[in-house]
Structure formats: C-alpha cells, structure tokens
C-alpha cells in the first residue's frame, strides 16, 4: 500500500532536519576559537605578592622605633617617608621594598634594621563568566587567586565548558584590554603550569561553550520541537 502523501512529506521534512543537524555537528567539530596571542607568563605569574596602590605597609626600625611608619601606597605607586621621599614601591615584593628603604636610611643611620610587612591590602576584584557553576564577581584581599583557583571559587567548570580555550581579558597600562587564550585543562593536569596564571585586579575570565554544547543548545531550541517524541539523538565526543 502506498503511504499517504502527508506521511511522505513529513518523512522528507524530518530527513531534511536531521541532515541539517548533522551539518551543524560537522561544523562544530571543525570550528575553532581564533588563536589569541599568548600571555606574557613571566608578568602574569608573580611568585610572591606584589605591592599595589592602595596597600598600607608597616615599616619598622629595630633600633629606632620612633621612625616607624605605616605609609599607604599612593595611586601613582609611590610612598613618601622621612628619609625616603617619593619612592616607587608598586609592583615590588615587600622584601624588595625593605631593601630599598634600608639602603635609603643607611645614609642617615648606621644600622637601619628595616622590616616591611603588608598591613592592609587593597581589595581586588576579578570576574568569572561563561560555563561555570556560579558566574559573577569574586573579591578579596591579599594575593589575587590563580586561574584555577578563580574557577574553583566560581563553583568549577560546567560539563559544557571548553576547558582548553579559557579567555583571559586584562587591562593594559594604557587602559586598553588585551585577551589571552589559556588552557585550563593542561594547567590542571600539570602539563602546562604556566597557564595557571595569577590573576590581576579587574581581570575577566570567560569560559566558552564547547562546539558540541552549542549544537546541543541549537538542537533543543530549534529542532527538538519538530521531531516526534519517540525519536532521540545520541551525542558523542568523537566527531
């Protein structure tokens, strides 16, 4: 018996949709995030906390406590003390600041015996967006978290996240924005530890969707409504 014309038309339409969906899967497998310039890892991974504007230092002198001060780092990154006026400290470790102050005060004191500690650190903010459990703002004081730590603060990656193409957006000194492509997966496995960069204030991390996740969303939004309820599709990872 010849099937009704309506049934033939419906079957052809379904085959058309399935073919279009297969094409989407193929394109997802072939499409790649554009290569962004690699991050300057030496600058992005400080080994110790670096002083920044807004921090308050606790400077003490072992034999001359009357000279003790607690200067706050000015917006231009400098502090000014009695025998060390207008000294630049931003971007330096507390040990480097201690050595510089010790040298400056050695011109006035035989044994300065300077110690420098971080009394109050400025609050930092970083932002994690995209395919993480709880996207949004993360803030705190002291050392800014690394890429892996920030994503952990955001509840971790969703299964739909592309762990190999996390985008880091950072402000430059001239207030522009520059993007870097980081491999979270390789950093977490220890294969590329340089990608577990220590973040800077106001950094933005964006975890994009995988190509498969994009296609799955398209399937749910645009195709599923046209398919009979007894037809399902299996999604794999080996395209």
TAPEPE-V574762 format. One record per run of one state. SS is the DSSP state (h for helix, s for strand, l for the rest). FROM is the first residue (numbers start at 0). TO is the last residue. If there is no record, write none. Layout:
# TAPEPE-V574762
<<SS	FROM	TO> <SS	FROM	TO>>
This chain:
# TAPEPE-V574762
<<l	0	3> <h	4	29> <l	30	39> <h	40	43> <l	44	54> <s	55	60> <l	61	63> <h	64	66> <l	67	67> <s	68	68> <l	69	70> <s	71	71> <l	72	76> <s	77	80> <l	81	82> <s	83	87> <l	88	92> <h	93	104> <l	105	112> <s	113	119> <l	120	122> <s	123	129> <l	130	130> <s	131	131> <l	132	134> <s	135	139> <l	140	144> <s	145	145> <h	146	152> <l	153	155> <s	156	156> <l	157	159> <s	160	170> <l	171	175> <s	176	181> <l	182	182> <h	183	187> <l	188	191> <h	192	194> <l	195	196> <s	197	197> <l	198	202> <s	203	208> <l	209	209> <h	210	225> <l	226	238>>
